[in-house]
Amino acid sequence: MRIAIGADWVGFEMKQGLVEHIRGLGHSVLDVGADSSEPNDYPDYAEKVGIAVVGDQADLGILVCGTGIGMSIAANKVNGIRAALCHDAFTAARARGHNDANVLALGALVVSLPHAIELVGIFLDAAYEAGRHESRLSKIRQLEER
């Protein structure tokens, strides 16, 4: 699987750990930055990951900032992105299974690296269940078109 990953300066260290872990699982990683813990702006990385996912350069995306809130808001402005902010296993599984989320947002100040690794694993392993959820996703796509 091809995973695009980005973080702002607060999420930089966690991103580095996640990149190493994801590569260790055998996935390819497109790291769009940040490249240091120098202050920067999270929307820049949310946009880069979003464009990589909708542009078919990546199958899924992962974003990290302090809380994950800003990243999820910014990423969801990219047409076709369904970014889900997850802090626990249940929401990570549901994000993919029920919402066909294509980007996982994490908060480096909210979850530890070992917990983030667990959430990434759940997110990457989960599959969209379709069925009754498809009509809801269709409505989301209609919202994007308006």
Buried (B, 14 or more C-beta within 10 A) or exposed (E): EBBBBBBBBBBBBBBBBBBEBBEEBEBEBBBBBBEEBEEBEBBBBBBBBBBBBBEEBBBBBBBBBBBBBBBBBBBBEBEEBBBBBBBEBEBBBBBBBBBBBBBBBBBBEBBEBEBBBBBBBBBBEBEBBEEEBEEEBEEEEEEEEE
